[in-house]
Amino acid sequence: MTDKRRPIYLLLFVLALVVNFAGINADFFADDPGLYASIAKLIAQKNDWLQLYTYQTDWLDKPHFPFWMAALSFKLFGVSAWAYRLPALFFFMLGVGYTWLFARRFYTKEIAALAVLILMTAQHIIISNIDVRAEPYLMALVIGSIYHIARYNTKGTAKHLLLAALLTACAIMTKGIFVIVAIYGALLGQMIAQKKYLEVLKPKWLLLYLLTLLFTLPEFYALYIQFDQHPEKVVFGRTGVSGVRWFLWDSQFGRFVNNGPIRQKKSGDVFFFAHTMIWTFMPWCLLFYYAIYSNLKNLVRKIKLPEHYTLSGGLLLLLLFSLSRFQLPFYTNIIFPLFAVITANYAIAPLGKAAGKYRTIVLGLFMVALPLVIIVIHLLAAPGSNFLFITGTLIFGITAILIITRLKEQSLRVFMLTCCMALFANFYMNTVFFPFLASYNAQVTAARYANSNFKGTDLYSLRLSNNSFQFYSNRPVQYISLDDFKRFVPQGRALFYASQASVDYLRQQGAAFKIVQTFTDYPQENILPKFINAKTREQVLSKAYLISK
């Protein structure tokens, strides 16, 4: 990495940090962050670190680790949106650090820097840092586990053994045991490449598996305490539900084959992630596909690769996701560090004439399209102030000029300009568009209205999906189903949060209620073109209400 290149790398790295942290205090615009944050808030308030609750009732869907991290942050900094996102952003940075360490171990310093920039500018990585769920945690834990396993494979020290086991256990306690497909799949692929097929059964590796199980025991214990010890609890509409069995089967394989208590759809599309990654790993996906093709071709030709961890771990888990029937766009985030390392090796390296043209075209396509899309969104959405849009335009415009004037190599210039435009687009989304979208989340405005005007009033939700209302309310929120509302008699003064659909249903049932306050609401998470366009926005907006009996 020459002296001329280094300042550009550092500048883009700093800008990528700014963009990824820019949405830390934005209000929630999706349901899942509200749910996760509400569960963590109850942990902190109840000081009960073993049991998970939502609306004061038992909750069984995800393991504990992300909730523990968010609850710890709430204990330290108080309950807020930024305190919820802070530990996830810490783990995002940990994932960036481990991506650097892993790539630096097997490749040059410049390829490691390229991998870091690819990861930090990948579209769904940035989205996941504002729309926080479990992925920032899992991303760091998976690449961290693989890094320490790779070091343990060559060095065999106790430090790498303990860290590999601990990080793998935390990954399991974040999303379940399927994550070992990526972690141990990476190890298995490396062993096969080294023709050490039975090495994974040697005592040094059995010790790793044993320690990983030991470090995972807190999850088993917590599930046992909350569910297995209490078979009388009603979960998923039935009694006798084992939390341990759910963790080992229903939450993983049951979900993948779609026969567990939580179902997604009847069938999966084996090509779902192939086309979904075009936007989730944007602007690098099309170059990544070429990198995969080139690596596989080298394997067929028996050309030695620098390492096989990334290819085997990433592709095995991607294959598992593709064959499952439970497919969501953010699943692949957790293996983006592996994909970033694979792609970085081809980002600026000399390629053949056809391959070089392909790289220039696919990166140039996003380089041009991303800022144009943002300009169109800004003009159509008319969010009010132009200050942040102009600020972003100046910052990233000046950065683009520096890249053009200081870098002479075409491949590096194209790569850096693509990074720059991806960061410009996401700076706008995190500072302007997503906060603007959140301003139409009636759950947030209704909770703040109740906090200010109805202190001491009992609060209820008429749907389990009103989780932002639950999080932003200063008091515990309880759940009352629409069918139970008519005969429910509150103990004292009570307010109920209800969407337009809920109010319409109550009216059909002849339930008696009074509307206390009305709020404008955008009732879905999908961002429709009619919402973006200020002239048609009213067509997709709805109402939400605080009502009383």
Solvent accessible surface area in square Angstrom, and as a share of the most:
residue,aa,sasa,rsa
1,M,66,0.29
2,T,79,0.46
3,D,110,0.57
4,K,121,0.51
5,R,37,0.14
6,R,103,0.37
7,P,60,0.38
8,I,3,0.02
9,Y,10,0.04
10,L,106,0.53
11,L,59,0.29
12,L,0,0.00
13,F,62,0.26
14,V,78,0.45
15,L,19,0.09
16,A,0,0.00
17,L,47,0.23
18,V,74,0.42
19,V,0,0.00
20,N,2,0.01
21,F,69,0.29
22,A,37,0.29
23,G,1,0.01
24,I,39,0.20
25,N,100,0.51
26,A,12,0.09
27,D,33,0.17
28,F,2,0.01
29,F,34,0.14
30,A,9,0.07
31,D,35,0.18
32,D,41,0.21
33,P,2,0.01
34,G,0,0.00
35,L,25,0.13
36,Y,14,0.06
37,A,0,0.00
38,S,0,0.00
39,I,0,0.00
40,A,0,0.00
41,K,13,0.06
42,L,10,0.05
43,I,2,0.01
44,A,11,0.09
45,Q,104,0.46
46,K,92,0.39
47,N,96,0.49
48,D,37,0.19
49,W,79,0.28
50,L,58,0.29
51,Q,38,0.17
52,L,3,0.01
53,Y,35,0.13
54,T,12,0.07
55,Y,3,0.01
56,Q,61,0.27
57,T,79,0.46
58,D,46,0.24
59,W,30,0.11
60,L,10,0.05
61,D,28,0.15
62,K,28,0.12
63,P,2,0.01
64,H,1,0.00
65,F,17,0.07
66,P,8,0.05
67,F,3,0.01
68,W,37,0.13
69,M,45,0.20
70,A,1,0.01
71,A,0,0.00
72,L,86,0.43
73,S,7,0.04
74,F,7,0.03
75,K,99,0.42
76,L,122,0.61
77,F,103,0.43
78,G,35,0.33
79,V,67,0.38
80,S,30,0.19
81,A,8,0.06
82,W,86,0.30
83,A,0,0.00
84,Y,7,0.03
85,R,1,0.00
86,L,51,0.25
87,P,17,0.10
88,A,0,0.00
89,L,0,0.00
90,F,124,0.52
91,F,17,0.07
92,F,1,0.00
93,M,55,0.24
94,L,55,0.27
95,G,0,0.00
96,V,6,0.03
97,G,31,0.30
98,Y,24,0.09
99,T,0,0.00
100,W,82,0.29
101,L,76,0.38
102,F,0,0.00
103,A,0,0.00
104,R,102,0.37
105,R,118,0.43
106,F,51,0.21
107,Y,32,0.12
108,T,79,0.46
109,K,102,0.43
110,E,25,0.11
111,I,30,0.15
112,A,0,0.00
113,A,12,0.09
114,L,0,0.00
115,A,0,0.00
116,V,10,0.06
117,L,3,0.02
118,I,0,0.00
119,L,0,0.00
120,M,0,0.00
121,T,0,0.00
122,A,0,0.00
123,Q,19,0.09
124,H,16,0.07
125,I,5,0.03
126,I,0,0.00
127,I,29,0.15
128,S,6,0.04
129,N,3,0.01
130,I,1,0.01
131,D,16,0.08
132,V,1,0.00
133,R,35,0.13
134,A,2,0.01
135,E,4,0.02
136,P,5,0.03
137,Y,3,0.01
138,L,1,0.00
139,M,2,0.01
140,A,0,0.00
141,L,1,0.01
142,V,0,0.00
143,I,1,0.00
144,G,0,0.00
145,S,0,0.00
146,I,0,0.00
147,Y,15,0.06
148,H,9,0.04
149,I,1,0.01
150,A,3,0.02
151,R,31,0.11
152,Y,7,0.03
153,N,25,0.13
154,T,92,0.53
155,K,122,0.52
156,G,37,0.36
157,T,49,0.29
158,A,68,0.53
159,K,125,0.53
160,H,6,0.03
161,L,16,0.08
162,L,87,0.43
163,L,61,0.30
164,A,0,0.00
165,A,0,0.00
166,L,76,0.38
167,L,17,0.08
168,T,0,0.00
169,A,0,0.00
170,C,15,0.09
171,A,0,0.00
172,I,11,0.06
173,M,9,0.04
174,T,1,0.00
175,K,18,0.08
176,G,0,0.00
177,I,37,0.19
178,F,12,0.05
179,V,0,0.00
180,I,59,0.30
181,V,48,0.27
182,A,0,0.00
183,I,0,0.00
184,Y,44,0.17
185,G,7,0.06
186,A,1,0.01
187,L,1,0.01
188,L,75,0.37
189,G,14,0.13
190,Q,15,0.07
191,M,0,0.00
192,I,86,0.44
193,A,41,0.32
194,Q,69,0.31
195,K,156,0.66
196,K,96,0.41
197,Y,123,0.47
198,L,135,0.67
199,E,32,0.14
200,V,24,0.14
201,L,112,0.56
202,K,102,0.43
203,P,107,0.67
204,K,63,0.27
205,W,0,0.00
206,L,89,0.44
207,L,80,0.40
208,L,0,0.00
209,Y,66,0.25
210,L,111,0.55
211,L,29,0.14
212,T,7,0.04
213,L,97,0.48
214,L,97,0.48
215,F,58,0.24
216,T,5,0.03
217,L,83,0.41
218,P,62,0.39
219,E,0,0.00
220,F,39,0.16
221,Y,121,0.46
222,A,0,0.00
223,L,3,0.01
224,Y,104,0.40
225,I,35,0.18
226,Q,1,0.00
227,F,3,0.01
228,D,41,0.21
229,Q,95,0.42
230,H,70,0.31
231,P,78,0.49
232,E,113,0.50
233,K,46,0.19
234,V,106,0.61
235,V,11,0.07
236,F,71,0.29
237,G,71,0.68
238,R,120,0.44
239,T,78,0.46
240,G,51,0.49
241,V,15,0.08
242,S,35,0.23
243,G,0,0.00
244,V,37,0.21
245,R,132,0.48
246,W,2,0.01
247,F,0,0.00
248,L,74,0.37
249,W,104,0.37
250,D,20,0.10
251,S,10,0.07
252,Q,5,0.02
253,F,82,0.34
254,G,0,0.00
255,R,22,0.08
256,F,17,0.07
257,V,77,0.44
258,N,16,0.08
259,N,86,0.44
260,G,6,0.06
261,P,45,0.28
262,I,48,0.24
263,R,158,0.58
264,Q,75,0.33
265,K,78,0.33
266,K,184,0.78
267,S,74,0.48
268,G,30,0.29
269,D,58,0.30
270,V,78,0.45
271,F,139,0.58
272,F,32,0.14
273,F,1,0.00
274,A,46,0.36
275,H,94,0.42
276,T,8,0.05
277,M,1,0.00
278,I,72,0.37
279,W,106,0.37
280,T,0,0.00
281,F,0,0.00
282,M,35,0.15
283,P,2,0.01
284,W,0,0.00
285,C,0,0.00
286,L,40,0.20
287,L,1,0.00
288,F,2,0.01
289,Y,71,0.27
290,Y,43,0.16
291,A,0,0.00
292,I,22,0.11
293,Y,124,0.47
294,S,10,0.07
295,N,14,0.07
296,L,79,0.39
297,K,66,0.28
298,N,29,0.15
299,L,69,0.34
300,V,123,0.70
301,R,155,0.56
302,K,184,0.78
303,I,84,0.43
304,K,182,0.77
305,L,13,0.06
306,P,72,0.45
307,E,5,0.02
308,H,28,0.13
309,Y,2,0.01
310,T,3,0.02
311,L,10,0.05
312,S,24,0.15
313,G,0,0.00
314,G,0,0.00
315,L,47,0.24
316,L,72,0.36
317,L,0,0.00
318,L,29,0.14
319,L,99,0.49
320,L,50,0.25
321,F,1,0.00
322,S,15,0.09
323,L,116,0.58
324,S,6,0.04
325,R,116,0.42
326,F,10,0.04
327,Q,4,0.02
328,L,46,0.23
329,P,38,0.24
330,F,24,0.10
331,Y,12,0.04
332,T,0,0.00
333,N,1,0.01
334,I,3,0.01
335,I,0,0.00
336,F,0,0.00
337,P,1,0.00
338,L,1,0.00
339,F,0,0.00
340,A,0,0.00
341,V,0,0.00
342,I,6,0.03
343,T,0,0.00
344,A,1,0.01
345,N,40,0.20
346,Y,21,0.08
347,A,0,0.00
348,I,30,0.15
349,A,34,0.26
350,P,135,0.85
351,L,46,0.23
352,G,50,0.48
353,K,165,0.70
354,A,82,0.63
355,A,16,0.12
356,G,19,0.18
357,K,121,0.51
358,Y,81,0.31
359,R,19,0.07
360,T,49,0.28
361,I,116,0.59
362,V,10,0.06
363,L,1,0.00
364,G,17,0.17
365,L,102,0.51
366,F,17,0.07
367,M,36,0.16
368,V,88,0.51
369,A,37,0.29
370,L,16,0.08
371,P,22,0.14
372,L,100,0.50
373,V,78,0.45
374,I,5,0.03
375,I,70,0.35
376,V,79,0.45
377,I,21,0.11
378,H,13,0.06
379,L,131,0.65
380,L,76,0.38
381,A,0,0.00
382,A,63,0.49
383,P,32,0.20
384,G,63,0.61
385,S,78,0.51
386,N,79,0.40
387,F,139,0.58
388,L,66,0.33
389,F,37,0.15
390,I,93,0.47
391,T,35,0.21
392,G,0,0.00
393,T,63,0.37
394,L,107,0.53
395,I,67,0.34
396,F,3,0.01
397,G,30,0.29
398,I,101,0.51
399,T,4,0.02
400,A,15,0.11
401,I,105,0.53
402,L,69,0.34
403,I,0,0.00
404,I,82,0.42
405,T,78,0.45
406,R,95,0.35
407,L,2,0.01
408,K,137,0.58
409,E,75,0.34
410,Q,116,0.52
411,S,29,0.19
412,L,1,0.00
413,R,70,0.25
414,V,16,0.09
415,F,0,0.00
416,M,0,0.00
417,L,20,0.10
418,T,0,0.00
419,C,0,0.00
420,C,0,0.00
421,M,28,0.13
422,A,1,0.01
423,L,0,0.00
424,F,14,0.06
425,A,4,0.03
426,N,1,0.01
427,F,17,0.07
428,Y,3,0.01
429,M,29,0.13
430,N,2,0.01
431,T,26,0.15
432,V,16,0.09
433,F,4,0.02
434,F,10,0.04
435,P,46,0.29
436,F,31,0.13
437,L,10,0.05
438,A,3,0.02
439,S,69,0.44
440,Y,44,0.17
441,N,17,0.09
442,A,0,0.00
443,Q,30,0.13
444,V,2,0.01
445,T,55,0.32
446,A,0,0.00
447,A,0,0.00
448,R,112,0.41
449,Y,63,0.24
450,A,0,0.00
451,N,19,0.10
452,S,79,0.51
453,N,83,0.42
454,F,24,0.10
455,K,162,0.69
456,G,70,0.67
457,T,6,0.03
458,D,58,0.30
459,L,2,0.01
460,Y,14,0.05
461,S,0,0.00
462,L,3,0.01
463,R,106,0.39
464,L,99,0.49
465,S,41,0.27
466,N,5,0.03
467,N,4,0.02
468,S,1,0.01
469,F,0,0.00
470,Q,7,0.03
471,F,7,0.03
472,Y,26,0.10
473,S,2,0.01
474,N,114,0.59
475,R,47,0.17
476,P,81,0.51
477,V,2,0.01
478,Q,82,0.36
479,Y,76,0.29
480,I,25,0.13
481,S,28,0.18
482,L,42,0.21
483,D,93,0.48
484,D,56,0.29
485,F,0,0.00
486,K,122,0.52
487,R,176,0.64
488,F,48,0.20
489,V,116,0.67
490,P,30,0.19
491,Q,158,0.70
492,G,58,0.56
493,R,166,0.61
494,A,6,0.05
495,L,2,0.01
496,F,0,0.00
497,Y,4,0.02
498,A,0,0.00
499,S,15,0.10
500,Q,45,0.20
501,A,69,0.54
502,S,2,0.01
503,V,0,0.00
504,D,57,0.29
505,Y,71,0.27
506,L,1,0.00
507,R,133,0.49
508,Q,143,0.64
509,Q,84,0.37
510,G,55,0.52
511,A,12,0.09
512,A,83,0.64
513,F,38,0.16
514,K,133,0.57
515,I,72,0.36
516,V,50,0.29
517,Q,63,0.28
518,T,58,0.34
519,F,23,0.10
520,T,61,0.36
521,D,12,0.06
522,Y,15,0.06
523,P,81,0.51
524,Q,74,0.33
525,E,88,0.39
526,N,106,0.54
527,I,61,0.31
528,L,60,0.30
529,P,105,0.66
530,K,100,0.42
531,F,0,0.00
532,I,32,0.16
533,N,38,0.19
534,A,41,0.32
535,K,187,0.79
536,T,33,0.19
537,R,18,0.07
538,E,138,0.62
539,Q,116,0.52
540,V,24,0.14
541,L,28,0.14
542,S,30,0.19
543,K,88,0.37
544,A,0,0.00
545,Y,19,0.07
546,L,0,0.00
547,I,0,0.00
548,S,17,0.11
549,K,86,0.37
